[in-house]
Amino acid sequence: MSEKQFDEYHILHELKHYLPSQTPLKDFIHHNSLHAFQHMKFYNAIFKASKIFGYQATLQLDEFRTLYETGRINDAVLDKIITERRGKDQLSEWKRNVLSKKYDDSITPRIGMLRSQWKEIYHLNLDNSVQPFLFRILAGYLDQGISIWEFPHSEQGFLAAIRALEKNSFTSFFKTGRAKKLLHENITITDLLKIIVGNESYFNQYIFDQQFSHRGWSGMVATIEERPDTLFDTRIISLNDVIILELLLEIDTLDDQLGKNWQPLSVHLNQPPVDLFEDVPVTELQEVFKILQDAFEWSYYDVVLSGILLNNQQNKSQIPSKSFQAIFCIDERECSIRRNIETADPEGETFGCPGFFGVEFYFQPQGAKFYDKLCPAPVTPKYLIKETNVERSHEHETLYTQKTHTFLTGYFSTFILGLWSAVRLLQHLFKPKMSPAISNAFAHMHKEATLTIENKDINDIENNLQVGFTVDEMAARVNGLLKGIGLIKDFASVIYVVGHGSSSANNPHHGAHDCGACSGRPGSVNARVFAFMANHPKVRECLQQNGITIPEATQFVGALHDTAADRIEYYDTEILYASNKELHKKNSISFEYALDLNAKERSRRFASINTKQDIKKIRKAILDRSVSLFEPRPELGHGTNTLCIVGERKITRGLFLDRRAFLNSYNYKTDLNGELLTGVMRPLGPVCGGINLEYYFSRVDNQKLGAGTKLPHNVMGLFGVANSSDGDLRPGLPWQMIEVHDPVRLLIIVEHYPEIVLMSIQSSPEMYEWYINEWVHVAAIHPETNTVYYFQDGVFKQYHPFDNNISTVNDVHMMIENATEMETNNIVHATQENMPVYLHK
Amino acid sequence: MKHLLQIFVYLPLLAFFISLFIDKKKEKSLANIAIASIGLHSLVLLIIAVLWMLDKFITIDYKHLVLYKSEKFEFFINFYFDTTTAVYALVGSLISLSVTVFSKYYMHRDEGFKRFFNTLLFFYLGYNFVIFSGNFETLFIGWEILGLTSFLLIAFYRDRYLPVKNGLKVISLYRLGDVCLIVAMWMAHHIFHKNITFNELHNAVFLNEVIAEHPLYIQTMCLLIVIAVSIKSAQLPFSSWLARAMEGPTVSSAIFYGSLSVHLGVFLLIRTFPLWNNILLIKVVLIAIGIFTSIIASGIASVQSSVKTQIAYSSITQIGIMFIEVALGFHILALVHFAGNAFLRTYQLLVSPSVLGYLIHDMVFSHVPTQHASENTTIAKLKNTIFILNIREWNVDIFLYNFLWKPFKWIGNRFNFIDKSISIAIISLLFLTGILHIILDEFLPTSVILYLDVLYAFLAFIFIVKAFTERKNAIRAWLHIIGSQLLIALAISMNEHIDFFHIFLYLSGILVAAIVGLVCLLRIKAIDNDISLNQFHGYAHEQKGIAALFLICCLALLGFPLTPTFIGIDLLFTYIHTHETLLIICIALGFILIEVAVLRIYARIFLGQHKKAYHPIAYRSS
């Protein structure tokens, strides 16, 4: 940041870079909360961010020490890490530092120091008078449908609308004359800062202080400025407008409270401005944190790696005949359902790939006025798929009507709806069931609907989007996916393509539970579209030319797995051949059983469900959770995600990973040169790494980087949540989603030759940044020698895991019944329930 | 049957005490105790309600317990049961039971799980005290409990700035209402020459006689009651607190601010209806408040873009209409309206997080972009004006600040010259004089005494204002408060030959609390040698025990129904005669501010953002 000349354009650009970039909640997309620091090495970045913005960047020192005491940081691993970092002779000293030395670990951030001077000098808290009012105007302007009276002149843009309102009314937003007058002049941020701050060299710091005192709102504005289409009812707003209004309100408050008795802030200052982004000095405490974080990570990774090696040594025979194959999302929540399906039917084979199944498009439900993007967030699709031939009876919930908020209709509705709401309340409490107010994953697409998947006329274009895919386009996508996951021969007769979504009640963050690869929506349409494509005879012909021969008898079936309710719905099963219908009938029984097992496995985390009770009762209890208004944890989302394994199912089948691993199928044998690998690896950083880091930061600082507990959340304007009506928006994940999460970086494990993996991650600078800067770890399993290579400082080096005693369990579900329960509700203890790696039969 | 009425307060009280002693980790036991007690409560209520109906709806009046009795003063607990009680009790127990069951799951693993259920039970106790009360004294116990639990639930997330700030804001307003009620009680005592029960208000002959005798007093007393109920029910110009109260967990907002607590204003209006039924002025005032509030609040509701505040203002709108109904005498209608509104708003608040998914889904299918027409008519201009005023919440907040709190700050700043040594000098000098007077009897001439008590009361008030505006030192503020209490006791002792046992009753709780509180503050000071009141310290994060103890001291000091001080306050007021306007004003103003000053110390030292940032700390704005 230059101190000489104040450059408005530059500062706005910088600001937007550092502000949180979470979109309105309907489009929840996981991303690295510290994306602005991603060009730096992980540790340098987090300590710098911590010093500037006051974030807690790792677990607290005493949390780490508790983890050591409870055995979750392995002593041997800790010794090894200290030795590696500090040398053998310093082991005992550093061990003492790490485990018992007293440090002053409180953080004094650089941000906010300048603006706090107002209080020091004038005993005036500007934020108290300005913020609540500013937030109310902002929320009113951006509002999508809570307020009944739309912001007048909203079509003109934020500041213009306020000007128009001011001009056209008998009162004003301002209390004093000067600010009101300035509003109508063609003022810039610089002009206003000259009045408020005076000396230009403080401007940068002042603007950063000001905007970071409500980073939630500023971030939302910056995001909407960047992507206006993220709001259905579009609004023209810019950070520039908001800063101008805020500065005007500050002048207004100062004039009102102090009259003429105030001077620009810089008049009172002796210290030079602080360079917020100046390098952060290296401290001993930082080194302690690095050691502890590394030790915590490797205490788990090490066991995982030895588990994989051990599992690989146990020669497993190929599955002779396959009763079905099923392709799931790589999502770590599907890690357990896949294992359970394989338990239910050992002849079933499962695969994993990003849950949009390689088909990127916008989806328009019948009657919808907007499109849903169904592919990873950075992709901009060129295709549109429409839902047709279905009567969408759009159900309403009378109790939500805004008519209850007005004078007269409100009056009558209190009489009419009053008693009914008492009845509904009791119903919800004692007999929870699906209702229009609950986000239902299966309602995303109508089961009976027809989708316009195939494009027969390339002139069929709506809003610049081609309706459907041509045969060639379809074939390219099916070909890409099947090759990527290594499914190019030995096809079963029925192949399921299972997307996932999540139903939950009373949950503004429900988008965060849906499929991340489908921009935070259920993956049902993608699954169905892919199945259609793969069943298409002409597509099969094209595939054959590409060397993939799918037998005539093989049919694909789309499906959706509800990860909260543990239910599966299948699509287009009527097209199945008679023989396949029979198979499907048999398979769906296995799936049902697998869902029972999955529900049981998940239930161990839920205090209200007794894992030892009858499995059907557990299943019912799990289903009820997803429709219970009083349940803030319908599921635990991506909590505990730590691993991403790229390779054949063989290397993980037989390994109990406790729903902690993203599983991406890939067969190195079909891709010896790693041509496909780059494509497979590309989304892993942004998607899996993004999820992992968002959980990491929301866990280590749930107050500043997470959304805090969701219990007091108040929905603002249908785009965000805040704790209070006068409060800032709360981006990040709520407490209820991160409690069980171990804040550990993602370890990607690829089954391939290290040099090929290296080549692949180096294929583009954006991708390489994730690895070289250590935001995610990557290791390669050498397929021939069955040894591990770990990537560090630009090279893969062989890694020797400790002799971990990996036990074998006969029955996973027996083990789950008897698993350790957390000692207390304390968050450090919550992760005691995270299990080690087991081999299972 | 009337003896059964006491169950309604003893049951929640018992549950509250049991709940206090349960380990905070035992979520199930904590929740189940609350559910069982409220469930049992509802069951007993149903039985009694049925019996009462079979008994042809005859009002039950039961003088339960005489807490203190002297020749001219009797302090007793009185219970009462009529249609109004029945409706409030049935609605209250159904809502409380549902919300408690809801909370059992909703609050799971929350840091303050135990605190929440304890506060909920305590709230329920207060609610029942109010609705089953048969006289003002009993009602006032409940009224105080509700005020305190409101503060505790708004500031439930005590490590954040806004909840604590808004909690203080709400309790300051509540306190204003409480003091209005105390003064009204004091007036009632002098007008009726006894502690009147609600049942006796129905004795028209007796009432009309009294009204004819003291028309002005009755009007003033009723106006004070109107202020108290307007505050409790968030009517204009006190409306804005309700929107600020939505800080705690959704469940607590639902039960408190959506439904039960805000409707208690309407309850007290119905209870005191015979008092003002024949006073046109009061009726006009009530109807005016109702009309203004419902129109303006519905306007404000229409521009709210946060779901909870929208529900808050909608609820205020309906309560405004209830005021009109009650004033016009349509009590059954008002009761049905209350029940409907309470259920509806509770439900709407409980499901408020769903609104995002539901309305967005709704938008996908039925959104119609607004057609903007730019008009330049006067009507458009008027509309815009109202829009801006609605966004500004009609400036009531600024209005209240300027008229209620700013004057106190102004006074406090004028008396800045009083520093520690001057304070000590004044206190000792005055004390000496006062005590000499009491001991030597007739030591001072009567003409001096006449003014001396007012002087003491005024100084007491100044001391409280000093404590209220103190920025630097919490201990100094605390000492000022203690000094003020001694001065008040002295002022009243001057007044006439007082029974020293009454003074003892008054000071008993206060002195113990003062000393223990002082020790707490000294302990905190010893940690970092920093107890300024200029910022929040958030010591509750690391000093939970001291924080809890200090809160109890604060409550005892304030005459909360914990110690004999509670009765003492009432007794002291009886020594003030109706003509001593200056004295009552000084003391009343002091009573308003003292709670604010005391809780401000508690909040600044123990609540808010923890000042040591070795753990995640929420932004000030969040």
Interface residues (C-beta under 8 A of the other chain):
Chain A: L25 K26 G54 Q56 Q60 L61 D105 S106 I107 T108 D127 Q131 F133 R136 I137 A139 G140 L142 D143 Q144 G145 I146 S147 I148 W149 E150 F151 P152 H153 S154 E155 A164 L165 N168 S169 F170 T171 S172 F173 S213 H214 R215 G216 F232 D233 P365 G367 A368 K369 F370 R392 H394 H396 E397 L399 Y400 T404 H405 T406 F407 G410 Y411 S413 T414 F415 I416 L417 G418 L419 S421 A422 R424 L425 L426 L429 P436 A437 I438 S439 A505 N506 N507 P508 H510 A607 S608 S628 L629 F630 E631 P632 R633 V700 D701 N702 Q703 K704 G708 T709 K710 L711 P712 H713 N714 V715 M716 G717 L718 A722 N723 S724 S725 D726 G727 D728 R730 E739 T824 N825
Chain B: K25 E27 L94 S98 V101 F102 S103 K104 Y105 Y106 M107 H108 R109 D110 E111 F113 F156 Y157 R160 L162 P163 N166 A243 R244 M246 E247 G248 P249 T250 V251 S253 S294 I295 S298 A301 S302 V303 Q304 S305 S306 V307 K308 T309 Q310 I311 Y313 S314 T317 Q318 I321 V336 H337 A339 G340 N341 A342 F343 L344 T346 Y347 Q348 L350 V351 S352 P353 S354 V355 L356 G357 Y358 L359 I360 H361 D362 M363 V364 F365 S366 H367 P369 T370 H372 S374 N376 A380 K381 L382 K383 N384 T385 F387 I388 L389 N390 I391 R392 K612 A613 Y614 H615 P616 I617 A618 Y619 R620 S621 S622
